[in-house]
């Protein structure tokens, strides 16, 4: 059994203020701060850069990370890392920012391009222990990337999400400050929270045996059921925001140990081909995948509902209850409502069949069955 707990987590409102001391404790002199345009516009990237500099010079900042990041963002940030003589990385943002930061560490240590480290092509063997330290500071509560061993980067030439994976990619330190999430609008709060839920659900229903990870999943279900609707309704609710950050952390820890499933395999292609936000893509695919998996995972789906405080007595009722939960958060619709075209389903299903997430689905899922799942959601 291998459960990869993150070793250094600081949690609580205002905990960002300790960034300077955290950087000093890691012996960093000139870390690169990686963020995105939204965090830059809100001033959060600049604030973190000031807190992180201590008494030293201003920190270099790369703030051009996009949602569903591409290999080009990693290359640009890695070039800045080298040009500025950096010795570590600070990630301030959502999962995309943290994934790019992980990619920069890999390229900084091993050279080449990030796609050279594709896990499907044996890239895990090229990633050593000597990665620059990473301080992850999530500003959303969903991806759990701060607690995982991988990064997902789009190869734009084939529109495919590539997994970069290694036990050495775990964050050196994590700062969870609920105050950083209060600026998330309701739709983003809902989508990222749904991502956290699906992480925990797919880890919980994975065939892998890990009692500790299952315990994390159950705690995440309870926290999400109680707090995600509150955070969507009132973004200033720091208790709900904080509990959602912990739920996202637990979901990330759990799927790092047990894997994901067909929801993520299918959702990754929707993000690669159509740019759908990852949490929304998960929500749109969840009912169809739950119906497909019900024979093997129906009892566990009921347990998910009960932990969340949702009423369900049969697997079919569990599907309806979780679809209703997502709908209540504003995450509803068909794939066609978001521009997905029927003639692209075969191509996306072929990619989904190669996605590593599919390996831990409760039931084997053929490419033809993946096409049918897309059709059900279309």
N, C-alpha and C positions, 0 to 999 in steps of 0.2 A: 504494500500500500504506500502510495507516495502522494502526500498532500503538501503543496508548496505554499505555506503560509508566508506572507510578506513579513519581514523581520522588524521593520522600523516604521511604525505608523503613528502619526500625531493627529489627534482628532479633537475638534471643538471649535465653536465660534471664535474668530480672532486668531486662530492658530497660525495663519499666514505670517503674523508678526515675528514668528520665530525662525523665518527662513534664513536670515543672515547667520544666526548661530548654527543652524543645521548645515549650511554650506561650509562654515568654518570648521565644524566638527569632522567634516569629510575631507578636510585639507584642500579644498578647491580654491584656486586663486582667480580663475577667469572662466567660469562656466558660460555656455551659450544658452540663452533663454529662447525657447521655441514656443510660439503661440499662433494665433490666427487673427484675421482682420477684426472680428467682432470683439475679441478681448482687448485688442489694441484700441479700438474706438471707445470702449467702455472705460479705458484707463487701467484695467486690471493687469495687463502685461507690463505697463510702465511702472505701476506700483510695485509689482513683484521684482522688477529689475532694480528699483531703488532699494527695496528691503534686502535684496540679495547682494548688493555691492558692498555693504558694510562701509568700511573706511576706504575702500579701494576705488579704482576707476569705474566708469560706467560699464555695465555689462553689454556685450553685443546681443542684439535681438533679431531673431528671424520670425516674422509674424505673417507669413504668407501661406500658411497651411490651409487647405481647402477640405470641405467635407468629403469623405471617401477619398483619402489622399492618394496621389499618384507617385510613381517612382521619381518623377522630376522634382517634387518638393523635397524628397529625401536628398537628392543629389545637390540641390541648391543649398540646403541647410548644412550638409556635410562639407561643402566647399567653404562656407562661412566659418564653420568650426575650425577647419585647417588654417584658413587665412588669418583668423583672429588669434590663433595660438591657444585655443580653448582646451580645458582639461576636464570638463564635465558638462552635463546637460541638465537644464531645468525645464520641465514641460508644464505650461500653464494653459489649460484648455480641456476640451473633451477627449474622447477616445482617439479621434483622428490626430490630434496634436501629440498625444502620448505615443501613438504608434510611429509617427514620424521621428520623434525623439529616440525611440528604440532603434529605428533604422539608422539614424545618424551615429549612434554608438557603434553599431556593427560595422558600418563603412569606415568610421574613424579608426577602428582597431584593425580591421582586416583588409581595407582597400577595396578597389573595384566598385561595382554598382550594386545597389540593394537587391536587384533581381537575381544576382549571382548567388544569393543565399536562400533561394526558394526551397522550402522544406521538401516539396515534392521531388526536387532534383538533388537531394542529398545535402542541402545547404546547412543543415544542423551541424554537420561535421566540421564546417569551416568557422563556426563561431566559438571562440575560446573564452576563457575566464577574464581576460585582460581588457574588459570593456570600460570606457570612462563611466564614472558614477552618474546615476540618474536620480533626480528628485522629481517625483511626479506630484503635480498639484491639480487634481481634476476640478473643473468648474461645472460639470454636469454630474448627474447621478444615474448612470446607465451602463456604460461600456464595461466597467470593471477592469479596463486595460491597465490601470495602475497596479493590479494584483496578478496579472497573467504573465505567461512566459512567451507570449507571441505578439506579433504585429501583423496587421493585414494591410497590404499595399496594392493598389491597382496597377497592373501592367496595361497601359493604355493601348498598346498595339493589338492586343487580343481581347481587351475589355474583360479581364479576369482578375479576381482578387487573389493575390499570392500571399501565402502564409510564411512568415519568417518566424522561426521557433527555436528556442534554446532555453535550458534551465538558467543560463547566465543572463537572460533578458529581464529577469525580475527587477523591479525598481529597487534601488539602493535605499531610498527613503520615500515615504508617502506623507503628504500633508492633506488632511481632509478638513476643510474649513467651510461649514455650511453657508457662511456669509457670502461666499463666492458664487453660490448658485441662485441667489435671490433674484438676479437679473434675468434668469431664464424665463421666456414667455410661456404661457400655459401649454401651447402645442409642443414646444420643445421639451418641457417638463414631462408631458405625457409620453412622448415618443421615447425619450431616454429611459424613463421609468419602465416602459413596456419592454425595452431591451433588457433591463436588469431582470425583469420577471421571466422572460423567455430563456435567458442564460440559466437561471436557477431551475426552470422547468425541464429544459433539455438535459442539464446535468443530472437532475433527480431521476429522470426516466432512462438515462443511459444504461446499457447492460453492465457497465463497469461496476465493480463492487468496492464501495468506499463509504463506510458508515459515517466517518467524520464529515466528509463532503455532503452527505445526505442531511446531516444535522444543520449544516450551514444553509442548505437549500430551504429547509423548513423554517428556519429563523427568517430567511429572506422573504418567503411567502407571507408570513405574518406581518412583517414590517411593511411590505408593499401594499398589502390589502388595507392596512390601517392608515398608511401615510401618503400614498401616491395621490388619491383623490383630494386629500387636504392640501398637498403641495400644489396641485393644479388649481384648486379653488383660491388659495391664498399663498402667493409666492413668498410672502414675508414670514411665513410660519417656520421659524428656525428649527423647532423640534421636528417637524415633518421633513424639512430639508435635510437635517442631520441624519435622521433615521433612514432616509432614502440613500444617502451617501454610503452608509454602512451596509444597506441591502445590496447596493451595486458592488461594493467590495466583496461581500460574501458570495454573490453570484459569480464574480470573476474568479475567486479562489476555488469555487466548486467546479466550474467548467474547466479550469486549468488542470484539475485532477481527474475529471471524468469525461470530458469531451462535450460536444453539442449534438446536433441532429439535423433532420431534414429542413426544419424551419430556417435555420441559418444557411444551409447549403442553397436553398432556393432564394432566400432574401439577399444573399451576397450578389447574386446575378442581377437582381432588380436594381441594386445600387450601382453596379458596374455599368449596366447598359442604359439605365434610365435616370440615374442620379437620385433615386428615392432615398430619403433619410432612412438609415438602417433600422431604427426602432419602428418606424411606420411600416417598412417592408416586413418586419417580423410580425407585426400585428395583423397585416393583411393575409399572411400565409398561415398563421397559427390555426384557425379553425379547420382548414382542409387537412393539415398534417395531423392534428389531433384525431380527426375521424379515421384517418389511415392507420394511425398507431394504436387505436383504442383497444384492439384485440390483445396487444401486449402490455399496454400502459394505462388502460382504462382505470384500474384501481388507484394508480398513483395520481392520475388526473383528478379523481375525486378527493384525494388527500390534499392536493394543491388548493382546491376550492375551499375545503373545510378550514385549512390553515389561514386562508385569506378572508374567511367569514362569508363566503358565498354559498348559497344553497344549491345542492345537487345531489341526486340519489342514483343516477346512472351516468355512464360515460357520455351519453348523448347530451344529458342535462349539463354535464361539466363543460362540454364544448359551448353550449349556449350561454352558460354563466360567464365564462371567460370572454366570449365574444361580446357579451353585454357589458362586462367590465371595461373592455377597450372602447366600446361605443360610448360609454358614459364619460370617458376621458376625451372624446372627440376624435378617436382613431377608428374610423369606419370607412366603408366604401369597397369598391371592386378595383382590381388592378387596372381595368379599362378606364376608370375615372382619372387615373394618373398617367394616361397616355400609353400604357402597355399594349402592344399589338399582338394579335394571335399568331401572326406569321413569324414572330421572334421566339415563340415558346420552345420549339424544338432545339434551337441553338442554345438558349439559356439552360434547358434541361440537360443538354450534353455537358455543359460546364458544371452544372450542379452535381452531376454524377461523378465528376472528378474532384469535387470539393472535399477536403479532408473531414469536414463536419459530418458528412453522410455516414462515415464509418461507425459512428457511435449512436446512430438512430436505433430506437427499440426494435424495429423490424427492417430487414433488408428492403431496399427500395430501388427498383430498376429505372433505367432512363425513361421507359415508356410510362411508368407509374409517376415519375416526376413531371412529365408532360401533363398527365391527367390532373395532378395536383395544381399545376398552374391554371389549367382550364377551369377547375372548380372555383378558383379565386378570381378568374377574369371577369 
